[in-house]
């Protein structure tokens, strides 16, 4: 496979969209979010936390106090890629995130404010 073909294949490969969680294993509290690009958002969340710029101040405070070893960044659920042209996953992601929030709340999980 030549370089141009590899680049084209990479660009045409759909990104994994879904719901993610940052879980504080000490305080048993979670931050839940969704994104059309799970690997990208997990990287962004970690970067923000490591540099003290995460928008959820409670999560940032706990990260600063407990350190990164007290947290797990994980994917909770992925959307199946759609073959529909012009498909926008935003509404499906919103619904999927809400389902996870409801499930975690029902299980007694504490959530950070911006979840």
Biopython code that builds the backbone (N, CA, C, O; Angstrom):
import numpy as np
from Bio.PDB.StructureBuilder import StructureBuilder

atoms = [
    (1, "UNK", "N", (0.856, -1.175, 0.000)),
    (1, "UNK", "CA", (0.000, 0.000, 0.000)),
    (1, "UNK", "C", (0.905, 1.243, 0.000)),
    (1, "UNK", "O", (1.817, 1.350, 0.819)),
    (2, "UNK", "N", (0.652, 2.151, -0.898)),
    (2, "UNK", "CA", (1.490, 3.346, -0.926)),
    (2, "UNK", "C", (1.004, 4.386, 0.080)),
    (2, "UNK", "O", (-0.082, 4.263, 0.647)),
    (3, "UNK", "N", (1.802, 5.380, 0.282)),
    (3, "UNK", "CA", (1.554, 6.395, 1.321)),
    (3, "UNK", "C", (0.214, 7.116, 1.123)),
    (3, "UNK", "O", (-0.544, 7.298, 2.076)),
    (4, "UNK", "N", (-0.069, 7.522, -0.114)),
    (4, "UNK", "CA", (-1.315, 8.253, -0.393)),
    (4, "UNK", "C", (-2.543, 7.385, -0.097)),
    (4, "UNK", "O", (-3.547, 7.876, 0.418)),
    (5, "UNK", "N", (-2.455, 6.122, -0.420)),
    (5, "UNK", "CA", (-3.577, 5.229, -0.164)),
    (5, "UNK", "C", (-3.778, 5.029, 1.341)),
    (5, "UNK", "O", (-4.915, 4.977, 1.810)),
    (6, "UNK", "N", (-2.698, 4.918, 2.089)),
    (6, "UNK", "CA", (-2.792, 4.793, 3.539)),
    (6, "UNK", "C", (-3.430, 6.037, 4.154)),
    (6, "UNK", "O", (-4.265, 5.926, 5.052)),
    (7, "UNK", "N", (-3.046, 7.204, 3.683)),
    (7, "UNK", "CA", (-3.621, 8.462, 4.186)),
    (7, "UNK", "C", (-5.111, 8.518, 3.869)),
    (7, "UNK", "O", (-5.915, 8.891, 4.723)),
    (8, "UNK", "N", (-5.481, 8.149, 2.642)),
    (8, "UNK", "CA", (-6.895, 8.170, 2.243)),
    (8, "UNK", "C", (-7.704, 7.199, 3.095)),
    (8, "UNK", "O", (-8.802, 7.534, 3.540)),
    (9, "UNK", "N", (-7.171, 5.998, 3.327)),
    (9, "UNK", "CA", (-7.870, 5.014, 4.164)),
    (9, "UNK", "C", (-8.046, 5.525, 5.583)),
    (9, "UNK", "O", (-9.101, 5.339, 6.188)),
    (10, "UNK", "N", (-7.008, 6.171, 6.117)),
    (10, "UNK", "CA", (-7.093, 6.726, 7.469)),
    (10, "UNK", "C", (-8.191, 7.784, 7.550)),
    (10, "UNK", "O", (-8.983, 7.786, 8.492)),
    (11, "UNK", "N", (-8.239, 8.671, 6.576)),
    (11, "UNK", "CA", (-9.238, 9.745, 6.586)),
    (11, "UNK", "C", (-10.652, 9.221, 6.400)),
    (11, "UNK", "O", (-11.604, 9.826, 6.893)),
    (12, "UNK", "N", (-10.804, 8.111, 5.699)),
    (12, "UNK", "CA", (-12.130, 7.548, 5.444)),
    (12, "UNK", "C", (-12.623, 6.636, 6.569)),
    (12, "UNK", "O", (-13.805, 6.293, 6.614)),
    (13, "UNK", "N", (-11.738, 6.248, 7.463)),
    (13, "UNK", "CA", (-12.133, 5.383, 8.567)),
    (13, "UNK", "C", (-12.939, 6.189, 9.583)),
    (13, "UNK", "O", (-12.460, 7.204, 10.088)),
    (14, "UNK", "N", (-14.157, 5.746, 9.886)),
    (14, "UNK", "CA", (-14.973, 6.501, 10.846)),
    (14, "UNK", "C", (-14.356, 6.465, 12.251)),
    (14, "UNK", "O", (-13.833, 5.443, 12.694)),
    (15, "UNK", "N", (-14.433, 7.603, 12.927)),
    (15, "UNK", "CA", (-13.933, 7.695, 14.297)),
    (15, "UNK", "C", (-14.923, 7.034, 15.250)),
    (15, "UNK", "O", (-16.131, 7.097, 15.022)),
    (16, "UNK", "N", (-14.434, 6.403, 16.310)),
    (16, "UNK", "CA", (-15.343, 5.794, 17.275)),
    (16, "UNK", "C", (-16.034, 6.862, 18.125)),
    (16, "UNK", "O", (-15.378, 7.603, 18.858)),
    (17, "UNK", "N", (-17.355, 6.933, 18.020)),
    (17, "UNK", "CA", (-18.166, 7.884, 18.786)),
    (17, "UNK", "C", (-18.801, 7.142, 19.948)),
    (17, "UNK", "O", (-19.154, 5.969, 19.830)),
    (18, "UNK", "N", (-18.947, 7.841, 21.084)),
    (18, "UNK", "CA", (-19.577, 7.175, 22.206)),
    (18, "UNK", "C", (-19.544, 7.969, 23.490)),
    (18, "UNK", "O", (-19.417, 9.193, 23.483)),
    (19, "UNK", "N", (-19.661, 7.250, 24.595)),
    (19, "UNK", "CA", (-19.731, 7.834, 25.932)),
    (19, "UNK", "C", (-18.491, 7.387, 26.704)),
    (19, "UNK", "O", (-18.075, 6.231, 26.624)),
    (20, "UNK", "N", (-17.909, 8.329, 27.455)),
    (20, "UNK", "CA", (-16.721, 8.036, 28.240)),
    (20, "UNK", "C", (-16.931, 8.436, 29.693)),
    (20, "UNK", "O", (-17.866, 9.162, 30.029)),
    (21, "UNK", "N", (-16.030, 7.940, 30.551)),
    (21, "UNK", "CA", (-16.115, 8.269, 31.967)),
    (21, "UNK", "C", (-14.704, 8.480, 32.514)),
    (21, "UNK", "O", (-13.767, 7.766, 32.159)),
    (22, "UNK", "N", (-14.580, 9.475, 33.384)),
    (22, "UNK", "CA", (-13.373, 9.666, 34.182)),
    (22, "UNK", "C", (-13.795, 9.322, 35.597)),
    (22, "UNK", "O", (-14.606, 10.026, 36.199)),
    (23, "UNK", "N", (-13.243, 8.235, 36.131)),
    (23, "UNK", "CA", (-13.697, 7.720, 37.426)),
    (23, "UNK", "C", (-12.640, 7.931, 38.495)),
    (23, "UNK", "O", (-11.492, 7.509, 38.355)),
    (24, "UNK", "N", (-13.056, 8.595, 39.565)),
    (24, "UNK", "CA", (-12.226, 8.797, 40.745)),
    (24, "UNK", "C", (-12.384, 7.543, 41.603)),
    (24, "UNK", "O", (-13.443, 7.326, 42.191)),
    (25, "UNK", "N", (-11.348, 6.724, 41.678)),
    (25, "UNK", "CA", (-11.432, 5.465, 42.417)),
    (25, "UNK", "C", (-11.321, 5.647, 43.922)),
    (25, "UNK", "O", (-11.640, 4.730, 44.678)),
    (26, "UNK", "N", (-10.878, 6.804, 44.365)),
    (26, "UNK", "CA", (-10.776, 7.063, 45.800)),
    (26, "UNK", "C", (-12.118, 7.560, 46.329)),
    (26, "UNK", "O", (-12.645, 7.024, 47.304)),
    (27, "UNK", "N", (-12.668, 8.587, 45.682)),
    (27, "UNK", "CA", (-13.945, 9.156, 46.111)),
    (27, "UNK", "C", (-15.149, 8.504, 45.470)),
    (27, "UNK", "O", (-16.288, 8.870, 45.759)),
    (28, "UNK", "N", (-14.894, 7.515, 44.580)),
    (28, "UNK", "CA", (-15.964, 6.804, 43.879)),
    (28, "UNK", "C", (-16.948, 7.770, 43.231)),
    (28, "UNK", "O", (-18.161, 7.668, 43.415)),
    (29, "UNK", "N", (-16.401, 8.699, 42.478)),
    (29, "UNK", "CA", (-17.185, 9.725, 41.805)),
    (29, "UNK", "C", (-16.773, 9.741, 40.337)),
    (29, "UNK", "O", (-15.613, 9.477, 40.021)),
    (30, "UNK", "N", (-17.709, 10.050, 39.431)),
    (30, "UNK", "CA", (-17.421, 9.991, 38.005)),
    (30, "UNK", "C", (-17.810, 11.256, 37.269)),
    (30, "UNK", "O", (-18.739, 11.965, 37.654)),
    (31, "UNK", "N", (-17.081, 11.518, 36.209)),
    (31, "UNK", "CA", (-17.414, 12.539, 35.220)),
    (31, "UNK", "C", (-17.767, 11.773, 33.958)),
    (31, "UNK", "O", (-16.981, 10.946, 33.495)),
    (32, "UNK", "N", (-18.945, 12.039, 33.392)),
    (32, "UNK", "CA", (-19.412, 11.331, 32.203)),
    (32, "UNK", "C", (-19.599, 12.330, 31.078)),
    (32, "UNK", "O", (-20.146, 13.415, 31.276)),
    (33, "UNK", "N", (-19.135, 11.950, 29.888)),
    (33, "UNK", "CA", (-19.282, 12.806, 28.716)),
    (33, "UNK", "C", (-19.467, 11.968, 27.468)),
    (33, "UNK", "O", (-19.381, 10.740, 27.509)),
    (34, "UNK", "N", (-19.722, 12.640, 26.361)),
    (34, "UNK", "CA", (-19.865, 11.949, 25.077)),
    (34, "UNK", "C", (-19.115, 12.732, 24.016)),
    (34, "UNK", "O", (-18.864, 13.928, 24.163)),
    (35, "UNK", "N", (-18.762, 12.037, 22.944)),
    (35, "UNK", "CA", (-18.002, 12.680, 21.881)),
    (35, "UNK", "C", (-18.102, 11.867, 20.594)),
    (35, "UNK", "O", (-18.240, 10.645, 20.635)),
    (36, "UNK", "N", (-18.032, 12.547, 19.454)),
    (36, "UNK", "CA", (-17.964, 11.829, 18.182)),
    (36, "UNK", "C", (-16.558, 11.267, 17.919)),
    (36, "UNK", "O", (-16.341, 10.580, 16.921)),
    (37, "UNK", "N", (-15.605, 11.563, 18.817)),
    (37, "UNK", "CA", (-14.228, 11.087, 18.671)),
    (37, "UNK", "C", (-13.706, 10.693, 20.058)),
    (37, "UNK", "O", (-13.080, 11.505, 20.739)),
    (38, "UNK", "N", (-13.961, 9.467, 20.469)),
    (38, "UNK", "CA", (-13.594, 9.012, 21.817)),
    (38, "UNK", "C", (-12.083, 9.092, 22.083)),
    (38, "UNK", "O", (-11.692, 9.639, 23.114)),
    (39, "UNK", "N", (-11.225, 8.577, 21.208)),
    (39, "UNK", "CA", (-9.792, 8.695, 21.512)),
    (39, "UNK", "C", (-9.342, 10.153, 21.651)),
    (39, "UNK", "O", (-8.526, 10.476, 22.515)),
    (40, "UNK", "N", (-9.872, 11.017, 20.807)),
    (40, "UNK", "CA", (-9.509, 12.435, 20.861)),
    (40, "UNK", "C", (-9.969, 13.104, 22.142)),
    (40, "UNK", "O", (-9.215, 13.869, 22.743)),
    (41, "UNK", "N", (-11.199, 12.829, 22.573)),
    (41, "UNK", "CA", (-11.716, 13.493, 23.776)),
    (41, "UNK", "C", (-11.026, 12.969, 25.029)),
    (41, "UNK", "O", (-10.791, 13.737, 25.962)),
    (42, "UNK", "N", (-10.696, 11.683, 25.072)),
    (42, "UNK", "CA", (-9.984, 11.165, 26.240)),
    (42, "UNK", "C", (-8.597, 11.798, 26.347)),
    (42, "UNK", "O", (-8.134, 12.120, 27.441)),
    (43, "UNK", "N", (-7.950, 11.971, 25.214)),
    (43, "UNK", "CA", (-6.656, 12.647, 25.192)),
    (43, "UNK", "C", (-6.801, 14.094, 25.665)),
    (43, "UNK", "O", (-5.987, 14.583, 26.449)),
    (44, "UNK", "N", (-7.826, 14.762, 25.191)),
    (44, "UNK", "CA", (-8.078, 16.157, 25.579)),
    (44, "UNK", "C", (-8.375, 16.288, 27.077)),
    (44, "UNK", "O", (-7.856, 17.183, 27.745)),
    (45, "UNK", "N", (-9.218, 15.385, 27.596)),
    (45, "UNK", "CA", (-9.576, 15.424, 29.012)),
    (45, "UNK", "C", (-8.329, 15.243, 29.882)),
    (45, "UNK", "O", (-8.131, 15.977, 30.850)),
    (46, "UNK", "N", (-7.492, 14.265, 29.534)),
    (46, "UNK", "CA", (-6.264, 14.035, 30.293)),
    (46, "UNK", "C", (-5.353, 15.262, 30.224)),
    (46, "UNK", "O", (-4.793, 15.676, 31.239)),
    (47, "UNK", "N", (-5.206, 15.840, 29.040)),
    (47, "UNK", "CA", (-4.369, 17.029, 28.874)),
    (47, "UNK", "C", (-4.878, 18.173, 29.752)),
    (47, "UNK", "O", (-4.096, 18.819, 30.448)),
    (48, "UNK", "N", (-6.190, 18.421, 29.718)),
    (48, "UNK", "CA", (-6.763, 19.499, 30.527)),
    (48, "UNK", "C", (-6.518, 19.258, 32.010)),
    (48, "UNK", "O", (-6.157, 20.183, 32.737)),
    (49, "UNK", "N", (-6.708, 18.035, 32.459)),
    (49, "UNK", "CA", (-6.502, 17.717, 33.872)),
    (49, "UNK", "C", (-5.024, 17.871, 34.265)),
    (49, "UNK", "O", (-4.716, 18.413, 35.326)),
    (50, "UNK", "N", (-4.137, 17.404, 33.427)),
    (50, "UNK", "CA", (-2.708, 17.492, 33.735)),
    (50, "UNK", "C", (-2.203, 18.931, 33.759)),
    (50, "UNK", "O", (-1.215, 19.238, 34.426)),
    (51, "UNK", "N", (-2.889, 19.814, 33.025)),
    (51, "UNK", "CA", (-2.461, 21.209, 32.957)),
    (51, "UNK", "C", (-3.343, 22.162, 33.756)),
    (51, "UNK", "O", (-3.218, 23.380, 33.628)),
    (52, "UNK", "N", (-4.232, 21.610, 34.578)),
    (52, "UNK", "CA", (-5.048, 22.421, 35.470)),
    (52, "UNK", "C", (-6.106, 23.263, 34.797)),
    (52, "UNK", "O", (-6.494, 24.305, 35.324)),
    (53, "UNK", "N", (-6.587, 22.826, 33.625)),
    (53, "UNK", "CA", (-7.547, 23.651, 32.886)),
    (53, "UNK", "C", (-8.858, 22.933, 32.572)),
    (53, "UNK", "O", (-9.567, 23.324, 31.645)),
    (54, "UNK", "N", (-9.186, 21.900, 33.324)),
    (54, "UNK", "CA", (-10.441, 21.189, 33.057)),
    (54, "UNK", "C", (-11.623, 22.068, 33.472)),
    (54, "UNK", "O", (-11.572, 22.710, 34.521)),
    (55, "UNK", "N", (-12.695, 22.105, 32.657)),
    (55, "UNK", "CA", (-13.845, 22.962, 32.980)),
    (55, "UNK", "C", (-14.616, 22.546, 34.228)),
    (55, "UNK", "O", (-15.304, 23.378, 34.820)),
    (56, "UNK", "N", (-14.523, 21.282, 34.645)),
    (56, "UNK", "CA", (-15.208, 20.854, 35.866)),
    (56, "UNK", "C", (-14.256, 21.068, 37.038)),
    (56, "UNK", "O", (-13.314, 20.300, 37.233)),
    (57, "UNK", "N", (-14.511, 22.116, 37.814)),
    (57, "UNK", "CA", (-13.592, 22.493, 38.890)),
    (57, "UNK", "C", (-13.503, 21.444, 39.998)),
    (57, "UNK", "O", (-12.442, 21.274, 40.599)),
    (58, "UNK", "N", (-14.590, 20.746, 40.275)),
    (58, "UNK", "CA", (-14.561, 19.690, 41.288)),
    (58, "UNK", "C", (-13.656, 18.539, 40.869)),
    (58, "UNK", "O", (-12.868, 18.031, 41.667)),
    (59, "UNK", "N", (-13.777, 18.138, 39.622)),
    (59, "UNK", "CA", (-12.925, 17.084, 39.091)),
    (59, "UNK", "C", (-11.464, 17.533, 39.092)),
    (59, "UNK", "O", (-10.573, 16.775, 39.475)),
    (60, "UNK", "N", (-11.230, 18.768, 38.660)),
    (60, "UNK", "CA", (-9.864, 19.291, 38.615)),
    (60, "UNK", "C", (-9.251, 19.331, 40.013)),
    (60, "UNK", "O", (-8.083, 18.986, 40.194)),
    (61, "UNK", "N", (-10.036, 19.752, 40.995)),
    (61, "UNK", "CA", (-9.552, 19.821, 42.384)),
    (61, "UNK", "C", (-9.163, 18.436, 42.886)),
    (61, "UNK", "O", (-8.099, 18.264, 43.481)),
    (62, "UNK", "N", (-10.030, 17.442, 42.646)),
    (62, "UNK", "CA", (-9.733, 16.079, 43.072)),
    (62, "UNK", "C", (-8.499, 15.538, 42.351)),
    (62, "UNK", "O", (-7.669, 14.870, 42.969)),
    (63, "UNK", "N", (-8.369, 15.813, 41.072)),
    (63, "UNK", "CA", (-7.205, 15.371, 40.295)),
    (63, "UNK", "C", (-5.922, 15.966, 40.893)),
    (63, "UNK", "O", (-4.921, 15.271, 41.062)),
    (64, "UNK", "N", (-5.975, 17.251, 41.205)),
    (64, "UNK", "CA", (-4.795, 17.918, 41.763)),
    (64, "UNK", "C", (-4.425, 17.351, 43.133)),
    (64, "UNK", "O", (-3.245, 17.193, 43.446)),
    (65, "UNK", "N", (-5.438, 17.047, 43.948)),
    (65, "UNK", "CA", (-5.190, 16.545, 45.303)),
    (65, "UNK", "C", (-4.780, 15.070, 45.322)),
    (65, "UNK", "O", (-3.891, 14.682, 46.079)),
    (66, "UNK", "N", (-5.429, 14.251, 44.489)),
    (66, "UNK", "CA", (-5.214, 12.809, 44.544)),
    (66, "UNK", "C", (-4.183, 12.291, 43.545)),
    (66, "UNK", "O", (-3.596, 11.228, 43.745)),
    (67, "UNK", "N", (-3.968, 13.044, 42.475)),
    (67, "UNK", "CA", (-3.032, 12.622, 41.438)),
    (67, "UNK", "C", (-3.676, 11.729, 40.399)),
    (67, "UNK", "O", (-4.752, 11.180, 40.633)),
    (68, "UNK", "N", (-3.034, 11.579, 39.262)),
    (68, "UNK", "CA", (-3.610, 10.824, 38.144)),
    (68, "UNK", "C", (-3.801, 9.335, 38.415)),
    (68, "UNK", "O", (-4.643, 8.701, 37.778)),
    (69, "UNK", "N", (-3.036, 8.762, 39.350)),
    (69, "UNK", "CA", (-3.173, 7.330, 39.623)),
    (69, "UNK", "C", (-4.505, 6.975, 40.282)),
    (69, "UNK", "O", (-4.888, 5.806, 40.309)),
    (70, "UNK", "N", (-5.208, 7.968, 40.811)),
    (70, "UNK", "CA", (-6.498, 7.728, 41.461)),
    (70, "UNK", "C", (-7.658, 7.734, 40.461)),
    (70, "UNK", "O", (-8.811, 7.567, 40.859)),
    (71, "UNK", "N", (-7.369, 7.924, 39.172)),
    (71, "UNK", "CA", (-8.415, 8.065, 38.163)),
    (71, "UNK", "C", (-8.248, 7.065, 37.031)),
    (71, "UNK", "O", (-7.136, 6.670, 36.681)),
    (72, "UNK", "N", (-9.384, 6.667, 36.467)),
    (72, "UNK", "CA", (-9.411, 5.809, 35.291)),
    (72, "UNK", "C", (-10.220, 6.543, 34.217)),
    (72, "UNK", "O", (-11.340, 6.988, 34.467)),
    (73, "UNK", "N", (-9.645, 6.662, 33.034)),
    (73, "UNK", "CA", (-10.358, 7.203, 31.886)),
    (73, "UNK", "C", (-10.762, 6.017, 31.027)),
    (73, "UNK", "O", (-9.915, 5.244, 30.578)),
    (74, "UNK", "N", (-12.077, 5.880, 30.801)),
    (74, "UNK", "CA", (-12.546, 4.693, 30.092)),
    (74, "UNK", "C", (-13.703, 5.007, 29.152)),
    (74, "UNK", "O", (-14.409, 6.004, 29.307)),
    (75, "UNK", "N", (-13.871, 4.135, 28.185)),
    (75, "UNK", "CA", (-15.002, 4.205, 27.266)),
    (75, "UNK", "C", (-16.115, 3.341, 27.834)),
    (75, "UNK", "O", (-15.911, 2.162, 28.122)),
    (76, "UNK", "N", (-17.296, 3.932, 27.993)),
    (76, "UNK", "CA", (-18.439, 3.182, 28.513)),
    (76, "UNK", "C", (-19.231, 2.509, 27.407)),
    (76, "UNK", "O", (-19.704, 1.385, 27.575)),
    (77, "UNK", "N", (-19.377, 3.191, 26.273)),
    (77, "UNK", "CA", (-20.228, 2.672, 25.208)),
    (77, "UNK", "C", (-19.836, 3.334, 23.897)),
    (77, "UNK", "O", (-19.410, 4.489, 23.881)),
    (78, "UNK", "N", (-19.981, 2.601, 22.796)),
    (78, "UNK", "CA", (-19.694, 3.136, 21.468)),
    (78, "UNK", "C", (-20.935, 3.049, 20.603)),
    (78, "UNK", "O", (-21.720, 2.107, 20.714)),
    (79, "UNK", "N", (-21.108, 4.043, 19.735)),
    (79, "UNK", "CA", (-22.188, 4.015, 18.745)),
    (79, "UNK", "C", (-21.715, 3.215, 17.541)),
    (79, "UNK", "O", (-20.544, 3.268, 17.165)),
    (80, "UNK", "N", (-22.624, 2.485, 16.951)),
    (80, "UNK", "CA", (-22.304, 1.803, 15.700)),
    (80, "UNK", "C", (-22.171, 2.866, 14.608)),
    (80, "UNK", "O", (-23.012, 3.760, 14.520)),
    (81, "UNK", "N", (-21.134, 2.784, 13.778)),
    (81, "UNK", "CA", (-20.998, 3.764, 12.687)),
    (81, "UNK", "C", (-22.193, 3.672, 11.737)),
    (81, "UNK", "O", (-22.667, 2.579, 11.426)),
    (82, "UNK", "N", (-22.667, 4.814, 11.287)),
    (82, "UNK", "CA", (-23.814, 4.864, 10.384)),
    (82, "UNK", "C", (-23.328, 4.991, 8.951)),
    (82, "UNK", "O", (-22.343, 5.673, 8.670)),
    (83, "UNK", "N", (-24.035, 4.323, 8.053)),
    (83, "UNK", "CA", (-23.692, 4.423, 6.633)),
    (83, "UNK", "C", (-24.502, 5.515, 5.939)),
    (83, "UNK", "O", (-24.340, 5.742, 4.740)),
    (84, "UNK", "N", (-25.375, 6.193, 6.690)),
    (84, "UNK", "CA", (-26.188, 7.260, 6.117)),
    (84, "UNK", "C", (-25.311, 8.455, 5.763)),
    (84, "UNK", "O", (-24.515, 8.903, 6.589)),
    (85, "UNK", "N", (-25.448, 8.976, 4.545)),
    (85, "UNK", "CA", (-24.676, 10.170, 4.203)),
    (85, "UNK", "C", (-25.174, 11.375, 5.020)),
    (85, "UNK", "O", (-26.381, 11.577, 5.154)),
    (86, "UNK", "N", (-24.260, 12.158, 5.553)),
    (86, "UNK", "CA", (-24.622, 13.343, 6.323)),
    (86, "UNK", "C", (-25.130, 13.042, 7.718)),
    (86, "UNK", "O", (-25.693, 13.924, 8.366)),
    (87, "UNK", "N", (-24.947, 11.819, 8.202)),
    (87, "UNK", "CA", (-25.413, 11.428, 9.533)),
    (87, "UNK", "C", (-24.715, 12.267, 10.603)),
    (87, "UNK", "O", (-23.493, 12.416, 10.596)),
    (88, "UNK", "N", (-25.513, 12.810, 11.519)),
    (88, "UNK", "CA", (-24.979, 13.571, 12.651)),
    (88, "UNK", "C", (-25.295, 12.786, 13.918)),
    (88, "UNK", "O", (-26.459, 12.551, 14.243)),
    (89, "UNK", "N", (-24.249, 12.385, 14.625)),
    (89, "UNK", "CA", (-24.410, 11.526, 15.796)),
    (89, "UNK", "C", (-24.805, 12.294, 17.055)),
    (89, "UNK", "O", (-24.997, 11.675, 18.102)),
    (90, "UNK", "N", (-24.931, 13.609, 16.990)),
    (90, "UNK", "CA", (-25.135, 14.431, 18.189)),
    (90, "UNK", "C", (-26.341, 13.981, 19.025)),
    (90, "UNK", "O", (-26.218, 13.832, 20.241)),
    (91, "UNK", "N", (-27.475, 13.768, 18.409)),
    (91, "UNK", "CA", (-28.676, 13.383, 19.163)),
    (91, "UNK", "C", (-28.528, 11.981, 19.750)),
    (91, "UNK", "O", (-28.909, 11.747, 20.897)),
    (92, "UNK", "N", (-27.982, 11.056, 18.975)),
    (92, "UNK", "CA", (-27.761, 9.706, 19.485)),
    (92, "UNK", "C", (-26.780, 9.721, 20.651)),
    (92, "UNK", "O", (-26.960, 8.975, 21.614)),
    (93, "UNK", "N", (-25.758, 10.548, 20.582)),
    (93, "UNK", "CA", (-24.796, 10.666, 21.679)),
    (93, "UNK", "C", (-25.442, 11.256, 22.922)),
    (93, "UNK", "O", (-25.155, 10.822, 24.037)),
    (94, "UNK", "N", (-26.312, 12.243, 22.737)),
    (94, "UNK", "CA", (-27.009, 12.853, 23.872)),
    (94, "UNK", "C", (-27.873, 11.816, 24.596)),
    (94, "UNK", "O", (-27.867, 11.737, 25.825)),
    (95, "UNK", "N", (-28.609, 11.027, 23.821)),
    (95, "UNK", "CA", (-29.480, 9.999, 24.396)),
    (95, "UNK", "C", (-28.653, 8.909, 25.086)),
    (95, "UNK", "O", (-28.989, 8.476, 26.188)),
    (96, "UNK", "N", (-27.579, 8.473, 24.438)),
    (96, "UNK", "CA", (-26.726, 7.438, 25.017)),
    (96, "UNK", "C", (-26.080, 7.912, 26.317)),
    (96, "UNK", "O", (-25.991, 7.153, 27.282)),
    (97, "UNK", "N", (-25.634, 9.160, 26.340)),
    (97, "UNK", "CA", (-25.045, 9.719, 27.559)),
    (97, "UNK", "C", (-26.084, 9.757, 28.678)),
    (97, "UNK", "O", (-25.784, 9.398, 29.817)),
    (98, "UNK", "N", (-27.303, 10.191, 28.359)),
    (98, "UNK", "CA", (-28.349, 10.260, 29.374)),
    (98, "UNK", "C", (-28.692, 8.876, 29.920)),
    (98, "UNK", "O", (-28.951, 8.728, 31.114)),
    (99, "UNK", "N", (-28.693, 7.874, 29.062)),
    (99, "UNK", "CA", (-28.935, 6.506, 29.519)),
    (99, "UNK", "C", (-27.869, 6.076, 30.524)),
    (99, "UNK", "O", (-28.180, 5.450, 31.537)),
    (100, "UNK", "N", (-26.609, 6.417, 30.239)),
    (100, "UNK", "CA", (-25.531, 6.067, 31.161)),
    (100, "UNK", "C", (-25.622, 6.858, 32.460)),
    (100, "UNK", "O", (-25.369, 6.313, 33.534)),
    (101, "UNK", "N", (-25.977, 8.120, 32.375)),
    (101, "UNK", "CA", (-26.139, 8.913, 33.598)),
    (101, "UNK", "C", (-27.225, 8.318, 34.481)),
    (101, "UNK", "O", (-27.049, 8.184, 35.692)),
    (102, "UNK", "N", (-28.357, 7.961, 33.864)),
    (102, "UNK", "CA", (-29.457, 7.355, 34.619)),
    (102, "UNK", "C", (-29.026, 6.027, 35.246)),
    (102, "UNK", "O", (-29.353, 5.746, 36.400)),
    (103, "UNK", "N", (-28.297, 5.217, 34.487)),
    (103, "UNK", "CA", (-27.840, 3.920, 34.981)),
    (103, "UNK", "C", (-26.872, 4.092, 36.157)),
    (103, "UNK", "O", (-26.977, 3.377, 37.154)),
    (104, "UNK", "N", (-25.939, 5.030, 36.046)),
    (104, "UNK", "CA", (-24.959, 5.245, 37.114)),
    (104, "UNK", "C", (-25.624, 5.831, 38.366)),
    (104, "UNK", "O", (-25.296, 5.447, 39.488)),
    (105, "UNK", "N", (-26.560, 6.762, 38.159)),
    (105, "UNK", "CA", (-27.281, 7.330, 39.310)),
    (105, "UNK", "C", (-28.082, 6.248, 40.029)),
    (105, "UNK", "O", (-28.107, 6.206, 41.259)),
    (106, "UNK", "N", (-28.738, 5.373, 39.264)),
    (106, "UNK", "CA", (-29.530, 4.298, 39.855)),
    (106, "UNK", "C", (-28.650, 3.331, 40.648)),
    (106, "UNK", "O", (-29.102, 2.712, 41.611)),
    (107, "UNK", "N", (-27.391, 3.212, 40.231)),
    (107, "UNK", "CA", (-26.458, 2.328, 40.934)),
    (107, "UNK", "C", (-25.808, 3.031, 42.126)),
    (107, "UNK", "O", (-24.983, 2.440, 42.824)),
    (108, "UNK", "N", (-26.182, 4.295, 42.358)),
    (108, "UNK", "CA", (-25.649, 5.033, 43.499)),
    (108, "UNK", "C", (-24.333, 5.744, 43.246)),
    (108, "UNK", "O", (-23.693, 6.221, 44.183)),
    (109, "UNK", "N", (-23.926, 5.819, 41.991)),
    (109, "UNK", "CA", (-22.667, 6.488, 41.640)),
    (109, "UNK", "C", (-22.800, 7.999, 41.822)),
    (109, "UNK", "O", (-23.791, 8.590, 41.394)),
    (110, "UNK", "N", (-21.825, 8.616, 42.445)),
    (110, "UNK", "CA", (-21.775, 10.071, 42.564)),
    (110, "UNK", "C", (-21.195, 10.647, 41.281)),
    (110, "UNK", "O", (-20.293, 10.063, 40.681)),
    (111, "UNK", "N", (-21.720, 11.800, 40.862)),
    (111, "UNK", "CA", (-21.283, 12.402, 39.604)),
    (111, "UNK", "C", (-20.737, 13.809, 39.844)),
    (111, "UNK", "O", (-21.224, 14.547, 40.700)),
    (112, "UNK", "N", (-19.727, 14.153, 39.075)),
    (112, "UNK", "CA", (-19.229, 15.529, 39.100)),
    (112, "UNK", "C", (-20.262, 16.422, 38.413)),
    (112, "UNK", "O", (-21.060, 15.956, 37.599)),
    (113, "UNK", "N", (-20.233, 17.709, 38.752)),
    (113, "UNK", "CA", (-21.240, 18.667, 38.329)),
    (113, "UNK", "C", (-21.440, 18.847, 36.836)),
    (113, "UNK", "O", (-22.571, 19.047, 36.394)),
    (114, "UNK", "N", (-20.369, 18.781, 36.038)),
    (114, "UNK", "CA", (-20.501, 19.045, 34.604)),
    (114, "UNK", "C", (-20.827, 17.805, 33.798)),
    (114, "UNK", "O", (-20.851, 17.868, 32.569)),
    (115, "UNK", "N", (-21.076, 16.695, 34.442)),
    (115, "UNK", "CA", (-21.388, 15.446, 33.709)),
    (115, "UNK", "C", (-22.672, 15.601, 32.920)),
    (115, "UNK", "O", (-23.098, 14.666, 32.243)),
]
sb = StructureBuilder()
sb.init_structure("model")
sb.init_model(0)
sb.init_chain("A")
sb.init_seg("    ")
for serial, (resi, resn, name, xyz) in enumerate(atoms, 1):
    if name == "N":
        sb.init_residue(resn, " ", resi, " ")
    sb.init_atom(name, np.array(xyz, "f"), 0.0, 1.0, " ", f" {name:<3s}", serial, name[0])
structure = sb.get_structure()
